Amino acid sequence: MARTQKTCHEKGEDCGRGRVNMLDISSVQRMSFEMGFYELVYFIEEDRAAYVWFILTGEEVPMR
């Protein structure tokens, strides 16, 4: 899971870059899809809380 989270976080940063509010999850998913970042779309869909945690703190979610 850590590898997938890291990859998704990197893609999220590429996707965001001032084009969309990173807390506007629907817009992030749409832009990610348009840019071909399907793994990020899936990650947000499967673990929205982990995505929001990363956006707010810059850290991966602690082990649950």
URCOR-V504708 format. One record per pair of residues at least 4 apart in sequence whose ideal C-beta (glycine too) atoms are under 8 Angstrom apart, sorted by the first residue. I is the first residue (numbers start at 0). J is the second residue. D is the distance in whole Angstrom. If there is no record, write none. Layout:
{{I/J/D} {I/J/D}}
This chain:
{{0/4/6} {1/5/6} {1/59/7} {2/6/6} {3/7/6} {3/38/7} {3/42/7} {4/8/6} {4/42/7} {4/49/7} {4/53/8} {4/59/5} {4/60/8} {5/9/7} {5/59/8} {6/10/6} {6/38/6} {7/11/6} {7/38/6} {7/39/5} {7/42/4} {7/43/8} {7/50/8} {8/12/7} {8/53/6} {8/59/8} {9/13/7} {10/14/6} {10/31/7} {10/36/4} {10/38/7} {10/39/4} {11/15/6} {11/21/7} {11/27/7} {11/31/8} {11/36/8} {11/39/6} {11/50/7} {11/53/7} {11/54/8} {12/16/7} {13/34/8} {13/36/7} {14/18/7} {14/19/7} {14/27/6} {14/30/5} {14/31/5} {14/34/6} {14/36/6} {14/39/7} {15/19/6} {15/21/5} {15/27/7} {18/30/6} {19/23/6} {19/26/4} {19/27/6} {19/30/5} {20/26/7} {21/27/6} {21/54/5} {22/51/7} {22/54/6} {23/27/6} {24/28/6} {24/43/6} {24/47/7} {24/50/7} {24/51/8} {25/29/6} {26/30/6} {27/31/6} {27/39/8} {27/43/7} {28/32/6} {28/39/8} {28/40/5} {28/43/6} {28/44/7} {29/33/6} {30/34/6} {31/36/4} {31/37/8} {31/39/4} {31/40/5} {31/43/8} {32/36/7} {32/37/7} {32/40/5} {36/40/7} {37/41/6} {38/42/6} {39/43/6} {40/44/6} {41/45/6} {42/46/6} {42/49/8} {42/50/7} {43/47/6} {43/50/5} {46/50/7} {46/60/8} {47/51/6} {48/52/6} {48/60/7} {49/53/6} {49/59/8} {49/60/4} {50/54/7} {51/55/6} {52/56/6} {52/58/7} {52/59/8} {52/60/5} {53/57/7} {53/58/7} {53/59/7} {53/60/7}}
